[in-house]
Amino acid sequence: MSRTIYLLASSLLLLGRVAVAETLPPPLSSPHEQSPQADRARCEGVVKDAKGEPVVGASVRIKGTTTGATTDAQGRFSFAGAKAGATIEVSCIGYASMTIRYTGTPLTITLQEDSKVLDDVVVVGYGVQRKVNLTGAVSSVKGKELAQRPVADATQSLQGLVPGLLVSNTASGRPGGVGSLALRGQGNLSGSATPYVLVDGVEMSLSDINPNDIENISVLKDAAASAIYGARAAYGVILVTTKKGLAGKMRINYQGTIGWNSPTVLPKMVNSYDFARYWNEGARKQALLVSIVIRR
């Protein structure tokens, strides 16, 4: 009887321990035993410019990885897999790239405009002459070839040097007359289908340039030049690079010309006294002739 009571008490004690164990909360883990999901959070935030406007299409990613996202129309981004303390790279065309340390809180990133990147777009179109090779059909003329021609107008110096370039003297040989250029035919009814001339990136007439100051001339002859220079390049583009100073010894070039003119035939004119006398004599005879006619 005592043994039965002892076994029953032991069973009740064991059941009590199991119930107490089930009601106790799980043991807390130490800071060094966190799960991978708790260690990597979701990185989110917004990218703006210096004026506070959202930046659309900015690339936000973890440095050295492909994990990241692109900002939407409101400049917001969100991606998973970011670890606290990771370095975030932000880049966008027209803005200076920057890096920021992720602390686990939403990020507010302000990008600054990169003036160098914006200037490069212009430099490629007007200043960097090597880029002209990307547009297709290109002809190049060196300044040495132009200097060998005894002409005073740079327009005339290109005659016969560039295939497909028509140089015509519309002034009919008049001294000081300016010739015209035609690269892709007539093109319109007004006759204004002239190439777009740029001298060191500045639009001007080719006749205003001294042929001895020209270093190189690049002629863009196909329609692909319009992708760089716009509608003004519909009839071709002529890029002129002038000479610049070089490091080293000083070099001085001098070229002088001299000329004179005289009339082919110089008629011998009467002096003022004889002219007046002959004029009066003619008037007197004309009056006499009129009086005779009236009498009749």
Summary of the structure (lengths in Angstrom):
residues: 296
radius of gyration: 44.7
end to end distance: 189.3
largest distance: 189.4
contacts: 670
relative contact order: 0.08
helix: 33%
strand: 24%
